[in-house]
Amino acid sequence: NDESKDLLLLEFEETETDKKSTKQQRTDTKKKKNSNNSNNMNMNMNKPIGTTLEFDQHTSSRTMVLKRLSLCVVMLNLTFVSWGALQERMLTRRYPRYTGELFTYSYALVFTNRFWTLILSGMLLMYLKPSRSQSTVIYEYSFPSISNMLSSWCQYEALRYVSFPAVTLFKSFKLAPVMAMGKLLGNKKYAQYDYIVALLIGIGITMFMTATDKLNLGHNIYQKESGLWTGIMLLFLFLFFDSFTSQWQSRMFQRHRDLSMIELMFATSAFSTVLSMVTLIHTKELGPAISFMYRHSEIHLHFFMFSMCSTIGQLLIFYTIKNFGAVVFTIIMTTRVLLSITLSCFLYDHKVTSTGFLGLMLVLAAVCYRIKRKVEGQHIIKWRGMGDEKAIELVQEWHEHIDT
């Protein structure tokens, strides 16, 4: 009996020990799991904006990659083609149509655009929580803000003197001033074919614009004397300010490695929103712009859609370049140029001459040639089982192709 008691006691003690051991293991496992969850949460909180908005092409199936790419193609074309059509409607047509008055307050459009971009970037800052840059000085954001605001104003004002198809095609010449400003501000080097492409684009645009008598490029919306050269001057100023903006921001990214794209977007939008509002007040355009909107309710929807297309379009640009690279994005935006010009000709009865069409094809051929040279020996779309070559640097390509 004593032996039986000892055995029972020993079994009881072993059972209690096993229970304690099992309980301790469960506790340790739970703590480890909580610790991992906490670490994962911290990693997600500190995760850069780029990794938060990207998916891994190399581990995704071909169907998944093509689905996402198709969505990017559709949404980019939808937003930017709509954005262009709304821009032409608001700045070159009357309210109400044919018999009304023109909306001549371009800075109101600049302010609205920057204000909605400020809201979007602020929401992204709160949601994604990218790490704050500790090395940037606040005044550095003011330079690209001012130049970006001026480039937008020049573009909008140019539409009063030059047709929308010409303005859209002229933007393809952005490569030349971007290269010039890159050499001036960053001492950058460019491939020889970039210079050839820039020259061909310039020739194509010249052909398009000199063959546009039937497009009434020399007849501005005010029904006054020819404003063609005023429009061309505004377009060159647009290219100058826009290229300065892109190169200055690229320079900021090189100097401040802890600067995120969302923080830059928020800061420059904040500056531009304040400065454009100050400009509206100083030029005494704020009151007349509000009065115009009060008298013509039709423009309310146009304003809202115009700003939404621009703001969402910027997010789509970032997402597409980050996930598929700048080459794929350039191809998409090249189709967008064709679609925008086609829609403008259809809606507003622009007539493209044969020489103008030849110039348009020359510009598109030059852009396609540059794309071909950039992708030689590379897979521009990847999925599981393909190579893992790194895509072209996001920041420089974002600025080269982004619309204002």
N, C-alpha and C positions, 0 to 999 in steps of 0.2 A: 504493500500500500504506500509505504514511504517512497519507494522507487516510482510508483505511478504518479504520486503527487509531484515528485521532483520533475518527472518527464512532462507532466501537464504544465507545471510552473515554467519549465524551460520553453515549452512550445508557446505558452502565453507571452513570455518575455520576447521570444523571437518574432511572434506575430505583431506585438506592439512596436518592436524595433522596425519591422518591415513597414508597418503603417506610417510610423514617423518618417522613415526614409522616403516612402512614396509621396507622403504629404510635402516633405521638403523639396523633392524633385519637382512636384507640381508647382510649388511656390516659386522655385528657381526658374522653371520654364515660363511661368506667367510673367515674372519680372523681366526675363530676357526678351519675351515677346513684346511687353510694354516698352522696353528700352529700344527694341528694333523699330517699333511703330513710331516712337518719339524721334529716333534718329532719321527715319524715313520722312517724317513730317518736317523736321528741320532741314533735311536735304531738299525737299520740295519747296520749302519756303525760301531757301537760299539758292534754288536752282535758277540759272540764268534764263532770261526771256527766250533765248533761242531754243533751249532744250524743252521748255514748257510747251512751245507751239509747234514742235516738230514730231514726226513719227519716223521710225527707223525703216527706211526703204529696204535695207539689206536683210531684214528678218520678216518683211511683209511679202505676201503673195503678189503675183503679177496682177491679179484681179483687183486687190485692194489698192495697189499703187495706181493703176489706171483709173480706178473710180475716183480717187482723190485728185488726180491730175485733171480728169474731166470736169470735176467740180470747180477747180481753180480756173480752167479755161472758160467755162460758162460764166462764172461769177465775175471774173476780171473783165471780160468783154461786156457783160451786161452793165456793170457799174460804170465803166469808163466811157462806153458808147453813149449811155444815158446821160452821163455827166457832160459830155461834149454837146449833145443835142440840147440839153437844158441851158447850157452856157450860151449857145448861139441864140436860142429863143429869148432869153432874158435880156441880152445885150444888143440885139440887132432887130428885134421886132417890137411892135407897139402893144400897149395895153389900153383898151381892148384892141384886138387884132385889126390892122389896116387903118382904123380911124382914130386910135387913141394917141397916147404920148409915150416917148421912149424912156426907159429906165437908164439914167446916166450916172448912177452913183456906184462906181466900181469898188470903192473902199468899203461900201456896205457888204458887198459880196466877200471881200477879203476878211472883214471882221466876222461874218457869219461862219465862213469856212474854218477860220482859226478857233473860233469859240467852240464849235462842235468837236474839233480835233482835241481841244483842251479837255473837254468833258470825257471823250473816249480814252485819251491817254491817262487821265486821272483815275478812271475806273480800272484800267489795266494796272496802274501802279498799286492800287489798293488790293486787287485780286492776285496779281503775280508776285508782288513784293520783291522786286529785284534789289540787289544790294545798292545802297546809295554811294555815289562817287564822293570820295573825300578830297580829291585833288583839284577838282574844277573850281574856278572862280566865277561867281554869278555873272559878271559883266561879259564873259566869253560867249554866253548864250545870246547876247543882244545883237552881235554882228550878223550871224546867220538869220536871226529873226527879222532884222531890218531889210537885208537883201532879199529874203524870201518874200516878204511883204511887197517890196518894190517889183520883184519879178512877176508876181501874180497880178499886180496892178497894170504893168506894161502889157501883159498878155491879154487882159480883159479889154484894155483901151485899144489895143491893136485891132480887135474885132470890129471896131467902129469904122476902120479904114480898109481892112483887108478881109477877104472872105474866109470863112471857117476852114474849108479844105486847104487853103494856102497856109493858114496858121498851123494846122495840124501837121502838114508836111514839113513846114519850116522847123518844127521841133526836132525832126530827125537830124538836123544840123547841130544839135546840142553837143555831139561828140567833139567837134572842133574846139569850141571855147572851153569845154571841160579839160581837154588835153592841154590847152594853153595855160589855163589857170592851175592845172596840176603841176606843170613845169615851174610856174612862177611861185606858187606857195609851197610846194612839196618836192621840187626838183625830181619829179617822176619821169620815168622812161616809158615809152610806148613802142609797140611793134611797128615795123615799117608799113605793114598792111593797114594799120589804123589811119595813117596819113593818106594813103591811097583812097580808102573808104570815105574819109572826110571830104576829099577833093571831089569824088564822084557824087556824093550827096549834094555838095554845093552846086555842081553843074546841073544835076537833076532838078533841084529846087529853082535854079535860075530859068531853066527851060519851062518849068511849070508856070512860073509867075510872069514870064515875058510873053507867054502864049495865052494870056487870060483876058484879052480885051472883051471876049464874049462873057467872061465871068464878072465883068464890071468891077475888077479890082481897083481901078482908078476912080471909082465913084462911091463916095462914102455915104453912110446912112443919114447924114445931115442934109443931103441933097445940095451940097455946096461944091466948090471946085475940087479938083482931084486931090485926094489925101493919101495916095499910094505911098509916097516916100515917107510921109509921117508914120504910116503903118509899118513900113519896113524898118524905120529907125526904132520904133517901139519894140519890134521883134528882136532886133539886135541887142537892145538894152535888156530885154527879157532874158536872152541867152547869157549875157554878161553877168547879170545879178544871180541867175540860177546856177551858173557854173561856179561863181564865188561861194554861194551857199553850200553846194555839194563838197567843194574842196576844203572849205573851212571846217565843216563838220567831220569830214574824213580826217583832217588834221587833229581835231579834238579827240577822236577815237585813238589816234596813234599816240598822242601825248598822255591821255588819261585812260589807261587800260581797264580801270574799274567803272567806266561810264557805260551805262546800258542804253539801248536804242529807245526804250520807253521813257527813260528819264530825259533823254535829249528831246524827244518829241514833246513831252509835257512842258519842259522849260522854254523851248522856242515858241511853242503855241501860246504859253502864258505871256511872254514878251510881245508876240505879234498881236494877241487879242487886245492888250492894253494900248499898244502903240497905234493900232488901226482905229480904236475907239477915240483916242486923243486926236488923231488926224481927222476923223469924221467931225468932231466937235470944232477943231481949229478951222477947218475949211467951211464950216457952217453947212455941211451936207447931212448931218444927222437928222435934223428936223424935216427937211424936204424928203429924205429917204423914207422916214416913218410915215409922213403924210402921203407919199406915193403908195405905200403898202396899204394904208388905211383906205385909200380911194379905190384900189384895184385888188380885190380879194383873190383874183386868179393867181397873182404872183406868190401868195402864201405857200401854196403847195410846191411851186417851182423852187422857192427858196429852200424849203425843207428837204426836198428830194435832191437838190443840187449839193447841199451840205452833207447829206447822208451818203450819197454816192462817193463824194470825195473822201470822207472820213473812213468809210468801210473799205474803199479802194486801197487806202494806205495800209490797212491791216492785211488785206489780201496780197499786196505786193510783198510785204514782209514774209508772210506765210509761204508764198510760192517760191521766193528766192531761197528761203531757208531750207525748204524741203526738196526742191527740184533743181535749184541752181539758177544762176542768172541767164544762162543760155536758153533754157526752156522758157523762162519768163520773157526774154527778148522776142522769141518766136511768137509767143502769145500776143505781145503788145504790137508786133508787126501786123498781125491779122487785125488787131483792133484799129490800127491806122486805116486800113482798107475799109473796114466796116463803118468807121466814123465818117470817112469821106463819102462813102456810098449812101449812107443814111442822110447826110447833110444835103447831098445832091438831090435825093428823092424828096425830102421834106421841104426844101427851100429852093428847088428848081435851079441849082447851079449847073452850068453846062461846061463839061471838060472837053477841050479841043484835042485833036490827035497828038499835037506836039506836047500839050500839057500831060496827056496820058503817057506819052513816051518818057517824059521827065519823071512822072510818078513811078513808072516801072524801073527806071534807072536807080532811083533812090532805094526802092525795095530790093533790087538786085544787089546793090552795094551793102545793104544791111544783112542780107542773106549770105553774102560772101564773107562778111566779118564773122557771122555765126559759124560758118563752115570752118574757117581758120581756127576759131577758138576751140572747136570740139574735135579737131583731128586727133585720132587715136583714143578717144574717150567714149564712154557710154553716157549719153545725156539723161537717160531714164534707167534707173536700176531697180531690181527686185531680188528676192531671195535667190542665191546661187550665183549672182553676178559679182563683179569687182567692187571694191570699196574705196575708190579714189575720192579724194576730198573735193567738194564743190568749190567753185570760185568764191573768193572772200566776199562775204555778204555786204559789208558796209559800202565799199566802193561801187559795187554793182547796183545796190539800192539807189544810191544818189545819181548814178548815171541814167537810170531809167525812170525814176519816179516823176509823176506828173505834179503840177502845182495847181 
